[in-house]
């Protein structure tokens, strides 16, 4: 389970939708292990990171490794409900670690997924966890946070360097 290189902004694979994951596949087990190792290494080097999606390591399958709470892979996750209530926040991404993007997301979501044995599960999330799940599922659909930047007259203010956002927080 080696850590894998993370694809960076500009790599066309990041905009490619992922295929369904077969929970019984040995390849999926290896991808889950690699995602866990990659997340751990990124956290060690950069000091942040809560989850990673398989497309970020060049694997176009619907797998997210969630590193908050009880670390676990989510296979074939999909949002089955989201609140009308929205929140606006600075989003970051392993694929552009020094850039922050202002996005608008649902404040609450329910995500259905399969665990490593293929059992159907659901996860209710609010606020930061809801935003994180939406971000990672977007990766599986070939959508990046920069594609969701808030628009309008201040749209140019939707991007900032991580150091500047942290300095002003």
DSSP file (Angstrom, degrees, kcal/mol; ACC not computed):
  #  RESIDUE AA STRUCTURE BP1 BP2  ACC     N-H-->O    O-->H-N    N-H-->O    O-->H-N    TCO  KAPPA ALPHA  PHI   PSI    X-CA   Y-CA   Z-CA
    1    1 A X              0   0    0      0, 0.0     2,-0.1     0, 0.0     3,-0.0   0.000 360.0 360.0 360.0  72.3    0.0    0.0    0.0
    2    2 A X        -     0   0    0      1,-0.1    36,-0.3    35,-0.0     2,-0.2  -0.471 360.0-104.8 -80.3 151.7    2.3    2.7   -1.2
    3    3 A X        -     0   0    0     34,-0.3     2,-0.3    -2,-0.1    32,-0.1  -0.543  41.2-144.7 -68.0 140.4    1.5    6.4   -1.2
    4    4 A X        -     0   0    0     30,-0.4     2,-0.1    -2,-0.2    54,-0.1  -0.751  20.7 -95.0-108.2 154.4    0.8    7.5   -4.8
    5    5 A X        -     0   0    0     -2,-0.3     2,-0.5    52,-0.1    -1,-0.1  -0.430  40.4-126.5 -63.8 142.4    1.6   10.7   -6.5
    6    6 A X        -     0   0    0     -2,-0.1    51,-0.2    88,-0.1     2,-0.1  -0.807  21.1-120.1 -94.5 129.4   -1.3   13.1   -6.5
    7    7 A X        -     0   0    0     49,-3.2     2,-0.3    -2,-0.5     3,-0.1  -0.424  31.6-138.7 -66.6 140.5   -2.4   14.5   -9.8
    8    8 A X    >   -     0   0    0      1,-0.1     3,-2.4    -2,-0.1    88,-0.2  -0.674  31.3 -73.5-105.1 158.0   -2.2   18.3  -10.0
    9    9 A X  T 3  S+     0   0    0     86,-2.6    -1,-0.1     1,-0.3     3,-0.1  -0.174 119.4  41.1 -46.7 128.2   -4.5   20.9  -11.5
   10   10 A X  T 3  S+     0   0    0      1,-0.4     2,-0.5    -3,-0.1    -1,-0.3   0.020  79.2 120.6 113.8 -24.0   -4.2   20.8  -15.3
   11   11 A X    X   -     0   0    0     -3,-2.4     3,-1.7     1,-0.2    -1,-0.4  -0.620  60.9-142.9 -73.0 122.5   -4.1   17.0  -15.5
   12   12 A X  G >  S+     0   0    0     -2,-0.5     3,-1.5     1,-0.3    -1,-0.2   0.725  93.4  72.8 -63.1 -21.1   -7.1   16.1  -17.7
   13   13 A X  G >  S+     0   0    0      1,-0.3     3,-1.7     2,-0.2    -1,-0.3   0.812  85.7  66.9 -62.0 -27.4   -7.8   12.9  -15.7
   14   14 A X  G <  S+     0   0    0     -3,-1.7    -1,-0.3     1,-0.3    -2,-0.2   0.737 102.0  46.8 -66.1 -21.0   -9.1   15.2  -12.9
   15   15 A X  G <  S+     0   0    0     -3,-1.5     2,-0.5    -4,-0.3    -1,-0.3   0.218  91.4 102.6-102.4  13.8  -12.0   16.2  -15.2
   16   16 A X  S <  S-     0   0    0     -3,-1.7   126,-0.4   123,-0.1   127,-0.1  -0.863  75.4-121.7-101.3 123.6  -12.8   12.6  -16.2
   17   17 A X        -     0   0    0     -2,-0.5   124,-0.2   124,-0.3     2,-0.2  -0.324  30.5-121.8 -62.0 145.3  -15.8   11.0  -14.6
   18   18 A X        -     0   0    0    122,-3.1    43,-0.3    43,-0.1     2,-0.2  -0.552  17.0-121.2 -91.3 153.2  -15.0    7.7  -12.7
   19   19 A X  B     -a   61   0A   0     41,-2.5    43,-2.2    -2,-0.2    57,-0.1  -0.500  42.8 -81.5 -86.6 158.0  -16.5    4.3  -13.3
   20   20 A X        -     0   0    0     41,-0.2     2,-0.4    -2,-0.2    -1,-0.1  -0.250  45.5-124.3 -58.1 148.4  -18.4    2.3  -10.7
   21   21 A X        -     0   0    0     41,-0.3     2,-0.8    40,-0.1    -1,-0.1  -0.799   9.0-138.9 -97.5 137.0  -16.2    0.4   -8.2
   22   22 A X    >   -     0   0    0     -2,-0.4     3,-2.2     1,-0.1     6,-0.3  -0.855   9.6-155.4 -93.6 108.2  -16.6   -3.4   -7.7
   23   23 A X  T 3  S+     0   0    0     -2,-0.8    -1,-0.1     1,-0.3    95,-0.1   0.728  91.8  55.8 -59.4 -21.3  -16.3   -4.0   -4.0
   24   24 A X  T 3  S+     0   0    0     94,-0.1    -1,-0.3    93,-0.1     2,-0.2   0.537  84.2 109.8 -87.6  -5.9  -15.2   -7.6   -4.6
   25   25 A X    <>  -     0   0    0     -3,-2.2     4,-1.6     1,-0.1     5,-0.1  -0.485  64.5-145.1 -76.5 135.8  -12.3   -6.6   -6.8
   26   26 A X  H  > S+     0   0    0      1,-0.2     4,-2.2    -2,-0.2     5,-0.2   0.866 102.9  59.6 -62.5 -36.5   -8.7   -7.1   -5.5
   27   27 A X  H  > S+     0   0    0      1,-0.2     4,-2.5     2,-0.2    -1,-0.2   0.891 102.9  51.0 -60.0 -40.2   -7.8   -3.9   -7.5
   28   28 A X  H  > S+     0   0    0     -6,-0.3     4,-2.6     2,-0.2    -1,-0.2   0.898 107.8  52.4 -66.1 -40.1  -10.4   -1.9   -5.4
   29   29 A X  H  X S+     0   0    0     -4,-1.6     4,-2.1     2,-0.2    -1,-0.2   0.918 111.4  47.3 -59.5 -43.7   -8.9   -3.2   -2.2
   30   30 A X  H  X S+     0   0    0     -4,-2.2     4,-2.7     2,-0.2    -2,-0.2   0.898 110.7  51.2 -65.8 -40.7   -5.4   -2.1   -3.4
   31   31 A X  H  X S+     0   0    0     -4,-2.5     4,-2.7     2,-0.2    -2,-0.2   0.915 109.1  51.2 -62.5 -42.5   -6.8    1.3   -4.4
   32   32 A X  H  X S+     0   0    0     -4,-2.6     4,-2.2     2,-0.2    -2,-0.2   0.923 111.9  46.9 -60.2 -44.2   -8.4    1.8   -1.0
   33   33 A X  H  X S+     0   0    0     -4,-2.1     4,-2.3     1,-0.2    -2,-0.2   0.915 112.7  49.4 -62.9 -43.5   -5.0    0.9    0.7
   34   34 A X  H  X S+     0   0    0     -4,-2.7     4,-2.7     1,-0.2   -30,-0.4   0.890 109.8  51.6 -64.1 -39.5   -3.1    3.3   -1.6
   35   35 A X  H  X S+     0   0    0     -4,-2.7     4,-2.7     2,-0.2    -1,-0.2   0.920 109.8  49.3 -63.7 -43.0   -5.6    6.1   -0.9
   36   36 A X  H  X S+     0   0    0     -4,-2.2     4,-2.2     1,-0.2    -2,-0.2   0.919 114.0  45.6 -61.1 -43.8   -5.2    5.6    2.9
   37   37 A X  H  X S+     0   0    0     -4,-2.3     4,-2.4     2,-0.2   -34,-0.3   0.887 113.1  50.2 -66.8 -39.5   -1.4    5.7    2.5
   38   38 A X  H  X S+     0   0    0     -4,-2.7     4,-2.5   -36,-0.3    -2,-0.2   0.909 110.8  48.9 -66.7 -42.2   -1.5    8.7    0.2
   39   39 A X  H  X S+     0   0    0     -4,-2.7     4,-2.6     2,-0.2    -2,-0.2   0.929 111.9  49.4 -61.5 -45.6   -3.7   10.6    2.6
   40   40 A X  H  X S+     0   0    0     -4,-2.2     4,-2.1    -5,-0.2    -2,-0.2   0.915 112.6  46.8 -61.5 -43.6   -1.5    9.8    5.6
   41   41 A X  H  X S+     0   0    0     -4,-2.4     4,-2.3     2,-0.2     5,-0.2   0.909 111.6  50.8 -66.2 -41.4    1.7   10.9    3.7
   42   42 A X  H  X>S+     0   0    0     -4,-2.5     4,-3.4     1,-0.2     5,-0.6   0.935 110.8  49.2 -60.9 -46.2    0.0   14.1    2.5
   43   43 A X  H  X5S+     0   0    0     -4,-2.6     4,-2.1     1,-0.2    -1,-0.2   0.905 110.9  50.5 -58.9 -42.3   -1.1   14.9    6.1
   44   44 A X  H  <5S+     0   0    0     -4,-2.1    -1,-0.2    -5,-0.2    -2,-0.2   0.896 119.0  36.6 -63.8 -40.6    2.5   14.2    7.3
   45   45 A X  H  <5S+     0   0    0     -4,-2.3    -2,-0.2    -5,-0.1    -1,-0.2   0.893 131.4  25.9 -79.8 -41.8    4.1   16.5    4.7
   46   46 A X  H  <5S-     0   0    0     -4,-3.4    -3,-0.2     2,-0.2    -2,-0.2   0.685  94.0-127.5-102.0 -21.3    1.5   19.3    4.5
   47   47 A X  S  <<S+     0   0    0     -4,-2.1     2,-0.3    -5,-0.6    -4,-0.2   0.590  79.4  65.3  85.1   9.6   -0.2   19.2    7.9
   48   48 A X        +     0   0    0     -6,-0.4    -2,-0.2     0, 0.0    -1,-0.2  -0.958  45.3 117.8-152.0 169.7   -3.8   19.0    6.7
   49   49 A X        -     0   0    0     -2,-0.3     3,-0.1    -3,-0.1    -6,-0.0  -0.063  20.1-175.3 132.2 128.2   -6.1   16.7    4.7
   50   50 A X        -     0   0    0      1,-0.4    17,-3.0    -2,-0.1     2,-0.3   0.609  68.8  -1.5-120.6 -21.2   -9.3   14.9    5.5
   51   51 A X  E     -B   66   0B   0     15,-0.2    -1,-0.4    16,-0.2     2,-0.3  -0.983  52.1-155.1-164.8 164.2  -10.1   12.8    2.5
   52   52 A X  E     -B   65   0B   0     13,-1.8    13,-3.2    -2,-0.3     2,-0.3  -0.993  12.7-138.4-149.7 146.3   -9.0   11.8   -1.0
   53   53 A X  E >   -B   64   0B   0     -2,-0.3     3,-1.8    11,-0.2     4,-0.4  -0.824  25.3-118.4-107.8 146.8  -10.7   10.5   -4.1
   54   54 A X  G > >S+     0   0    0      9,-2.9     5,-2.1    -2,-0.3     3,-2.1   0.834 109.9  63.2 -53.7 -39.7   -9.3    7.8   -6.4
   55   55 A X  G > 5S+     0   0    0      6,-0.3     3,-1.7     1,-0.3    -1,-0.3   0.801  91.7  67.6 -57.9 -24.8   -9.2   10.0   -9.5
   56   56 A X  G < 5S+     0   0    0     -3,-1.8   -49,-3.2     1,-0.3    -1,-0.3   0.691 104.4  42.3 -69.8 -16.6   -6.6   12.2   -7.6
   57   57 A X  G < 5S-     0   0    0     -3,-2.1    -1,-0.3    -4,-0.4    -2,-0.2   0.125 128.9 -97.2-111.3  19.1   -4.1    9.3   -7.8
   58   58 A X  T < 5S+     0   0    0     -3,-1.7     2,-0.7     1,-0.2    -3,-0.2   0.609  86.0 127.1  82.3  12.7   -5.1    8.5  -11.4
   59   59 A X      < -     0   0    0     -5,-2.1     2,-1.9    -6,-0.1     4,-0.2  -0.906  48.6-154.3-106.3 110.4   -7.6    5.7  -10.7
   60   60 A X        +     0   0    0     -2,-0.7   -41,-2.5    -5,-0.1     2,-0.3  -0.387  54.0 112.2 -88.8  62.8  -10.9    6.4  -12.4
   61   61 A X  B    S-a   19   0A   0     -2,-1.9     2,-2.0   -43,-0.3    -6,-0.3  -0.931  79.3-102.3-129.0 155.9  -13.1    4.5  -10.1
   62   62 A X  S    S+     0   0    0    -43,-2.2    14,-3.4    -2,-0.3     2,-0.4  -0.503  72.0 128.2 -83.0  76.7  -15.7    5.7   -7.6
   63   63 A X  E     - C   0  75B   0     -2,-2.0    -9,-2.9    12,-0.2     2,-0.4  -0.999  32.5-176.2-134.1 132.5  -13.8    5.4   -4.4
   64   64 A X  E     -BC  53  74B   0     10,-2.2    10,-3.5    -2,-0.4     2,-0.7  -0.984  16.5-147.5-122.5 136.9  -13.2    8.0   -1.7
   65   65 A X  E     -BC  52  73B   0    -13,-3.2   -13,-1.8    -2,-0.4     2,-0.6  -0.935  14.8-156.2-105.3 115.8  -11.1    7.4    1.4
   66   66 A X  E     -BC  51  72B   0      6,-3.0     6,-2.3    -2,-0.7   -15,-0.2  -0.810  12.4-176.1 -94.4 121.3  -12.5    9.3    4.3
   67   67 A X        +     0   0    0    -17,-3.0     2,-0.3    -2,-0.6     4,-0.2   0.179  53.4  90.4-105.7  16.3   -9.9   10.1    6.9
   68   68 A X  S    S-     0   0    0    -18,-0.2     2,-0.2     2,-0.2     4,-0.1  -0.831  94.2  -7.5-111.1 152.9  -12.1   11.8    9.6
   69   69 A X  S    S+     0   0    0     -2,-0.3     2,-0.8     2,-0.1     0, 0.0  -0.503 139.9   3.5  64.6-131.0  -13.8   10.0   12.4
   70   70 A X  S    S-     0   0    0     -2,-0.2    -2,-0.2     1,-0.0    -4,-0.1  -0.788  92.7-123.0 -84.3 110.2  -13.3    6.3   11.7
   71   71 A X        +     0   0    0     -2,-0.8     2,-0.3    -4,-0.2    -4,-0.2  -0.294  51.6 145.3 -57.6 132.8  -11.1    6.2    8.6
   72   72 A X  E     -C   66   0B   0     -6,-2.3    -6,-3.0    -4,-0.1     2,-0.3  -0.985  48.2-106.7-164.9 153.7  -12.8    4.2    5.9
   73   73 A X  E     -C   65   0B   0     -2,-0.3     2,-0.5    -8,-0.2    -8,-0.2  -0.642  23.0-151.3 -83.7 146.7  -13.3    3.9    2.2
   74   74 A X  E     -C   64   0B   0    -10,-3.5   -10,-2.2    -2,-0.3     2,-0.4  -0.980  13.4-157.2-115.5 116.2  -16.6    4.9    0.6
   75   75 A X  E    S-CD  63 114B   0     39,-2.7    39,-2.9    -2,-0.5   -12,-0.2  -0.811  70.9  -7.6 -98.7 134.0  -17.3    2.9   -2.6
   76   76 A X  E    S-     0   0B   0    -14,-3.4    -1,-0.2    -2,-0.4   -13,-0.1   0.872  85.7-172.2  53.1  45.1  -19.7    4.3   -5.1
   77   77 A X  E     +     0   0B   0     -3,-0.4     2,-0.3   -15,-0.2    36,-0.2  -0.372   8.2 174.8 -69.7 146.3  -20.8    7.2   -2.9
   78   78 A X  E     - D   0 112B   0     34,-2.2    34,-2.6    -2,-0.1     2,-0.6  -0.991  35.3-114.8-150.1 144.8  -23.7    9.3   -4.0
   79   79 A X  E     + D   0 111B   0     -2,-0.3    32,-0.2    32,-0.2     3,-0.1  -0.704  31.3 175.1 -80.9 121.0  -25.7   12.1   -2.5
   80   80 A X  E     +     0   0B   0     30,-2.7     2,-0.3    -2,-0.6    31,-0.2   0.557  68.7  13.2-104.2 -12.1  -29.2   10.9   -2.0
   81   81 A X  E     - D   0 110B   0     29,-1.2    29,-2.5     2,-0.0    -1,-0.3  -0.950  61.4-178.5-159.0 143.0  -30.5   14.0   -0.2
   82   82 A X  E     - D   0 109B   0     -2,-0.3    27,-0.2    27,-0.2     2,-0.0  -0.996  28.8-112.0-143.0 148.7  -29.2   17.6    0.4
   83   83 A X        -     0   0    0     25,-2.3    24,-0.1    -2,-0.3    25,-0.1  -0.327  14.4-132.4 -73.9 155.9  -30.6   20.5    2.3
   84   84 A X  S    S+     0   0    0     22,-0.1     2,-0.2     2,-0.1    -1,-0.1   0.756  85.2  97.7 -74.1 -26.0  -31.9   23.6    0.7
   85   85 A X        -     0   0    0     21,-0.1    22,-2.9     1,-0.0    23,-0.4  -0.456  64.0-161.5 -66.1 132.0  -29.8   25.5    3.3
   86   86 A X  E     -F  106   0C   0     20,-0.3     2,-0.3    -2,-0.2    20,-0.2  -0.732  11.4-160.0-113.2 160.9  -26.5   26.5    1.8
   87   87 A X  E     -F  105   0C   0     18,-2.7    18,-2.6    -2,-0.3     2,-0.4  -0.979   9.3-145.3-136.0 152.1  -23.1   27.6    3.2
   88   88 A X  E     +F  104   0C   0     -2,-0.3     2,-0.3    16,-0.2    16,-0.2  -0.969  34.0 146.1-119.0 134.2  -20.3   29.5    1.6
   89   89 A X  E     -F  103   0C   0     14,-2.2    14,-2.7    -2,-0.4     2,-0.5  -0.966  51.6 -85.9-158.0 167.6  -16.7   28.7    2.6
   90   90 A X  E     -F  102   0C   0     -2,-0.3     2,-0.3    12,-0.2    12,-0.2  -0.742  45.0-162.9 -82.5 127.5  -13.1   28.4    1.5
   91   91 A X  E     -F  101   0C   0     10,-3.2    10,-2.7    -2,-0.5     2,-0.3  -0.854   6.0-169.0-111.9 146.8  -12.4   25.0   -0.1
   92   92 A X        -     0   0    0     -2,-0.3     2,-0.3     8,-0.2     8,-0.1  -0.812   2.2-159.7-128.7 173.2   -9.0   23.4   -0.7
   93   93 A X    >   -     0   0    0      3,-0.5     3,-1.4     6,-0.4     6,-0.3  -0.991  28.8-129.8-156.6 141.3   -7.8   20.4   -2.6
   94   94 A X  G >  S+     0   0    0     -2,-0.3     3,-0.7     1,-0.3   -88,-0.1   0.790 110.1  62.0 -60.9 -27.3   -4.8   18.1   -2.7
   95   95 A X  G 3  S+     0   0    0      1,-0.3   -86,-2.6   -87,-0.1    -1,-0.3   0.608 121.9  20.1 -80.5 -11.2   -4.6   18.7   -6.4
   96   96 A X  G X  S+     0   0    0     -3,-1.4     3,-1.7   -88,-0.2    -3,-0.5  -0.465  78.6 171.5-147.7  71.9   -4.0   22.4   -5.9
   97   97 A X  T <  S+     0   0    0     -3,-0.7    -2,-0.1     1,-0.3    -3,-0.1   0.634  73.9  48.1 -66.0 -18.1   -2.8   22.6   -2.3
   98   98 A X  T 3  S+     0   0    0     64,-0.1    64,-2.6    63,-0.1     2,-0.4   0.451  99.5  79.8-100.3  -0.2   -1.7   26.2   -2.2
   99   99 A X  E <   - G   0 161C   0     -3,-1.7    -6,-0.4    62,-0.3     2,-0.4  -0.890  59.6-162.0-111.3 136.7   -4.9   27.6   -3.7
  100  100 A X  E     - G   0 160C   0     60,-3.6    60,-2.1    -2,-0.4     2,-0.4  -0.911   6.8-158.5-113.9 145.6   -8.2   28.1   -1.9
  101  101 A X  E     -FG  91 159C   0    -10,-2.7   -10,-3.2    -2,-0.4     2,-0.5  -0.986  16.5-130.5-128.3 130.6  -11.5   28.5   -3.7
  102  102 A X  E     +F   90   0C   0     56,-3.1    48,-2.4    -2,-0.4     2,-0.3  -0.703  41.0 169.4 -80.5 122.3  -14.7   30.1   -2.4
  103  103 A X  E     -FH  89 149C   0    -14,-2.7   -14,-2.2    -2,-0.5     2,-0.4  -0.858  33.1-132.8-131.5 164.6  -17.6   27.8   -3.0
  104  104 A X  E     +F   88   0C   0     44,-0.6     2,-0.3    -2,-0.3   -16,-0.2  -0.984  33.5 168.7-118.8 129.7  -21.2   27.4   -2.0
  105  105 A X  E     -F   87   0C   0    -18,-2.6   -18,-2.7    -2,-0.4     2,-0.1  -0.901  41.8 -86.5-136.7 162.4  -22.4   23.9   -0.8
  106  106 A X  E     -F   86   0C   0     -2,-0.3   -20,-0.3   -20,-0.2    28,-0.1  -0.480  32.0-139.4 -66.3 141.1  -25.4   22.3    0.8
  107  107 A X  S    S+     0   0    0    -22,-2.9    20,-2.6    -2,-0.1     2,-0.4   0.762  85.7  30.1 -76.4 -25.7  -25.2   22.5    4.6
  108  108 A X  E     + E   0 126B   0    -23,-0.4   -25,-2.3    18,-0.2     2,-0.3  -0.989  68.1 172.7-134.2 142.0  -26.5   19.0    5.1
  109  109 A X  E     -DE  82 125B   0     16,-2.5    16,-2.8    -2,-0.4     2,-0.5  -0.984  23.7-146.6-142.6 156.5  -26.2   15.9    3.0
  110  110 A X  E     -DE  81 124B   0    -29,-2.5   -30,-2.7    -2,-0.3   -29,-1.2  -0.998  21.6-163.7-119.3 127.1  -27.1   12.2    3.1
  111  111 A X  E     -DE  79 123B   0     12,-2.8    12,-2.2    -2,-0.5     2,-0.4  -0.946   6.5-157.9-116.1 126.8  -24.6   10.0    1.3
  112  112 A X  E     +DE  78 122B   0    -34,-2.6   -34,-2.2    -2,-0.5     2,-0.3  -0.829  29.2 149.5 -97.1 141.5  -25.3    6.4    0.3
  113  113 A X  E     - E   0 121B   0      8,-2.3     8,-3.1    -2,-0.4     2,-0.4  -0.946  42.5-108.0-157.4 173.5  -22.3    4.2   -0.3
  114  114 A X  E     -DE  75 120B   0    -39,-2.9   -39,-2.7    -2,-0.3     6,-0.2  -0.905  28.2-136.9-110.1 143.7  -20.9    0.6   -0.2
  115  115 A X    >   -     0   0    0      4,-2.2     3,-2.0    -2,-0.4   -41,-0.1  -0.248  43.9 -81.3 -85.1-175.3  -18.4   -0.5    2.4
  116  116 A X  T 3  S+     0   0    0      1,-0.3    -1,-0.1   -43,-0.2   -42,-0.1   0.708 132.4  50.9 -63.3 -20.2  -15.4   -2.7    1.6
  117  117 A X  T 3  S-     0   0    0      2,-0.1    -1,-0.3   -93,-0.0   -93,-0.1   0.445 120.8-106.3 -95.0  -0.8  -17.6   -5.8    1.7
  118  118 A X    <   +     0   0    0     -3,-2.0     2,-0.2     1,-0.3    -2,-0.1   0.451  69.4 148.1  91.7   0.8  -20.2   -4.3   -0.6
  119  119 A X        -     0   0    0      1,-0.1    -4,-2.2   -96,-0.1    -1,-0.3  -0.467  51.9-114.7 -70.4 139.5  -22.8   -3.7    2.1
  120  120 A X  E     +E  114   0B   0     -6,-0.2     2,-0.3    -2,-0.2    -6,-0.2  -0.578  43.4 172.7 -75.3 133.6  -25.0   -0.6    1.5
  121  121 A X  E     -E  113   0B   0     -8,-3.1    -8,-2.3    -2,-0.3     2,-0.3  -0.893  20.7-147.6-135.6 163.6  -24.5    2.2    4.1
  122  122 A X  E     -E  112   0B   0     -2,-0.3     2,-0.4   -10,-0.2   -10,-0.2  -0.980   5.8-164.4-133.8 150.8  -25.7    5.7    4.6
  123  123 A X  E     -E  111   0B   0    -12,-2.2   -12,-2.8    -2,-0.3     2,-0.4  -0.983   7.2-154.6-136.5 121.6  -23.9    8.7    6.2
  124  124 A X  E     +E  110   0B   0     -2,-0.4     2,-0.3   -14,-0.2   -14,-0.2  -0.826  23.4 178.3 -94.0 134.1  -25.6   11.9    7.3
  125  125 A X  E     -E  109   0B   0    -16,-2.8   -16,-2.5    -2,-0.4     2,-0.3  -0.981  13.4-169.1-139.3 148.0  -23.3   14.9    7.4
  126  126 A X  E >>  -E  108   0B   0     -2,-0.3     3,-1.3   -18,-0.2     4,-0.7  -0.938  54.7 -19.7-132.6 159.1  -23.5   18.6    8.2
  127  127 A X  H 3> S+     0   0    0    -20,-2.6     4,-2.7    -2,-0.3     5,-0.2  -0.189 129.4  11.2  51.3-120.5  -21.3   21.6    7.8
  128  128 A X  H 3> S+     0   0    0      1,-0.2     4,-2.4     2,-0.2    -1,-0.3   0.878 134.3  46.4 -61.2 -40.4  -17.6   20.7    7.3
  129  129 A X  H <> S+     0   0    0     -3,-1.3     4,-2.5     2,-0.2    -1,-0.2   0.891 112.2  51.7 -68.8 -37.0  -18.2   17.0    6.8
  130  130 A X  H  X S+     0   0    0     -4,-0.7     4,-2.2   -23,-0.3    -2,-0.2   0.925 111.3  47.5 -62.3 -44.1  -21.1   17.7    4.3
  131  131 A X  H  X S+     0   0    0     -4,-2.7     4,-2.5     1,-0.2    -2,-0.2   0.921 111.3  51.5 -62.5 -43.5  -18.8   20.1    2.4
  132  132 A X  H  X S+     0   0    0     -4,-2.4     4,-2.6    -5,-0.2     5,-0.2   0.925 110.1  47.9 -60.9 -46.6  -16.0   17.5    2.4
  133  133 A X  H  X S+     0   0    0     -4,-2.5     4,-2.6     1,-0.2     5,-0.2   0.901 111.9  49.8 -63.4 -40.7  -18.3   14.7    1.0
  134  134 A X  H  X S+     0   0    0     -4,-2.2     4,-2.1    -5,-0.2    -1,-0.2   0.914 111.1  50.4 -62.8 -41.8  -19.6   17.0   -1.7
  135  135 A X  H  X S+     0   0    0     -4,-2.5     4,-1.6     2,-0.2    -2,-0.2   0.936 113.6  44.0 -60.6 -48.5  -16.1   17.9   -2.7
  136  136 A X  H  X S+     0   0    0     -4,-2.6     4,-1.3     1,-0.2    -2,-0.2   0.889 112.8  50.3 -69.1 -39.6  -14.9   14.3   -2.9
  137  137 A X  H  X S+     0   0    0     -4,-2.6     4,-1.1     1,-0.2    -1,-0.2   0.874 105.5  58.4 -66.9 -35.7  -18.0   13.1   -4.8
  138  138 A X  H ><>S+     0   0    0     -4,-2.1     5,-2.7    -5,-0.2     3,-0.9   0.919 100.5  57.2 -55.7 -43.1  -17.5   15.9   -7.2
  139  139 A X  H ><5S+     0   0    0     -4,-1.6     3,-1.4     1,-0.3    -1,-0.2   0.898 103.3  53.2 -54.8 -40.6  -14.0   14.5   -7.9
  140  140 A X  H 3<5S+     0   0    0     -4,-1.3  -122,-3.1     1,-0.3    -1,-0.3   0.765 109.7  48.8 -67.1 -24.2  -15.7   11.2   -8.9
  141  141 A X  T <<5S-     0   0    0     -4,-1.1  -124,-0.3    -3,-0.9    -1,-0.3   0.334 121.8-105.9 -95.7   5.2  -17.9   13.1  -11.3
  142  142 A X  T < 5S+     0   0    0     -3,-1.4     2,-0.4  -126,-0.4    -3,-0.2   0.786  78.4 132.2  76.4  27.9  -14.9   15.0  -12.9
  143  143 A X      < -     0   0    0     -5,-2.7    -1,-0.3    -6,-0.1     2,-0.3  -0.948  38.8-160.4-116.0 131.4  -15.8   18.3  -11.1
  144  144 A X    >>  -     0   0    0     -2,-0.4     3,-1.5    -3,-0.1     4,-0.5  -0.716  33.1-110.4-106.2 159.7  -13.2   20.4   -9.3
  145  145 A X  G >4 S+     0   0    0      1,-0.3     3,-1.6    -2,-0.3     4,-0.2   0.851 118.4  62.3 -55.9 -35.1  -13.7   23.0   -6.6
  146  146 A X  G >4 S+     0   0    0      1,-0.3     3,-0.8     2,-0.2    -1,-0.3   0.796  97.6  58.0 -63.4 -25.1  -12.5   25.6   -9.2
  147  147 A X  G <4 S+     0   0    0     -3,-1.5    -1,-0.3     1,-0.2    -2,-0.2   0.662 108.5  46.7 -74.4 -15.9  -15.5   24.6  -11.3
  148  148 A X  G << S+     0   0    0     -3,-1.6   -44,-0.6    -4,-0.5    -1,-0.2   0.240  78.7 142.1-109.0  10.5  -17.8   25.6   -8.4
  149  149 A X  B <   -H  103   0C   0     -3,-0.8   -46,-0.2    -4,-0.2    10,-0.1  -0.235  62.4-100.6 -54.7 138.9  -16.2   28.9   -7.5
  150  150 A X        -     0   0    0    -48,-2.4     2,-0.2     8,-0.1     8,-0.2  -0.307  44.8-153.8 -60.2 145.4  -18.9   31.5   -6.5
  151  151 A X        +     0   0    0     -3,-0.1     2,-0.3     5,-0.0     3,-0.2  -0.583  40.3  82.2-116.6 179.9  -19.7   33.8   -9.3
  152  152 A X  S >  S-     0   0    0     -2,-0.2     3,-2.0     1,-0.2     4,-0.2  -0.748  96.3 -32.1 118.9-168.9  -21.0   37.3   -9.6
  153  153 A X  T 3  S+     0   0    0      1,-0.3     3,-0.3    -2,-0.3    -1,-0.2   0.793 139.6  44.1 -57.7 -30.2  -19.4   40.8   -9.3
  154  154 A X  T >  S+     0   0    0     -3,-0.2     3,-2.4     1,-0.2    -1,-0.3   0.107  74.5 122.0-101.7  22.7  -16.8   39.6   -6.8
  155  155 A X  G X   +     0   0    0     -3,-2.0     3,-2.1     1,-0.3    -1,-0.2   0.831  68.0  62.5 -56.5 -34.4  -16.0   36.3   -8.6
  156  156 A X  G >  S+     0   0    0     -3,-0.3     3,-0.6     1,-0.3    -1,-0.3   0.701  96.6  60.9 -63.6 -17.4  -12.3   37.3   -8.9
  157  157 A X  G <  S+     0   0    0     -3,-2.4    -1,-0.3     1,-0.2    -2,-0.2   0.287  79.9  88.3 -90.8  10.3  -12.3   37.3   -5.1
  158  158 A X  G <  S+     0   0    0     -3,-2.1   -56,-3.1    -8,-0.2     2,-0.4   0.449  81.7  64.0 -85.8  -1.1  -13.2   33.6   -5.1
  159  159 A X  E <   +G  101   0C   0     -3,-0.6     2,-0.3   -58,-0.2   -58,-0.2  -0.973  58.6 156.5-126.8 138.6   -9.5   32.5   -5.3
  160  160 A X  E     -G  100   0C   0    -60,-2.1   -60,-3.6    -2,-0.4     2,-0.2  -0.989  44.0 -99.3-154.4 155.7   -6.8   33.0   -2.8
  161  161 A X  E >>  -G   99   0C   0     -2,-0.3     4,-2.0   -62,-0.2     3,-0.6  -0.572  35.0-122.6 -75.3 142.2   -3.5   31.5   -1.7
  162  162 A X  H 3> S+     0   0    0    -64,-2.6     4,-2.7     1,-0.2     5,-0.3   0.892 110.4  55.8 -52.3 -46.2   -3.8   29.2    1.3
  163  163 A X  H 3> S+     0   0    0    -65,-0.3     4,-1.9     1,-0.2    -1,-0.2   0.862 108.2  48.3 -59.0 -37.0   -1.2   31.3    3.3
  164  164 A X  H <> S+     0   0    0     -3,-0.6     4,-1.7     2,-0.2    -1,-0.2   0.905 111.4  48.7 -72.5 -41.6   -3.3   34.4    2.9
  165  165 A X  H  X S+     0   0    0     -4,-2.0     4,-0.8     1,-0.2    -2,-0.2   0.935 114.5  46.2 -62.2 -45.7   -6.6   32.8    3.9
  166  166 A X  H >< S+     0   0    0     -4,-2.7     3,-0.5     1,-0.2    -2,-0.2   0.875 109.8  54.2 -65.4 -37.2   -4.9   31.3    7.0
  167  167 A X  H 3< S+     0   0    0     -4,-1.9    -1,-0.2    -5,-0.3    -2,-0.2   0.857 113.2  42.7 -64.2 -34.7   -3.3   34.6    7.9
  168  168 A X  H 3<        0   0    0     -4,-1.7    -1,-0.2     1,-0.2    -2,-0.2   0.517 360.0 360.0 -91.6  -6.6   -6.6   36.4    7.8
  169  169 A X    <<        0   0    0     -4,-0.8    -1,-0.2    -3,-0.5    -2,-0.1   0.473 360.0 360.0 -78.4 360.0   -8.6   33.7    9.6
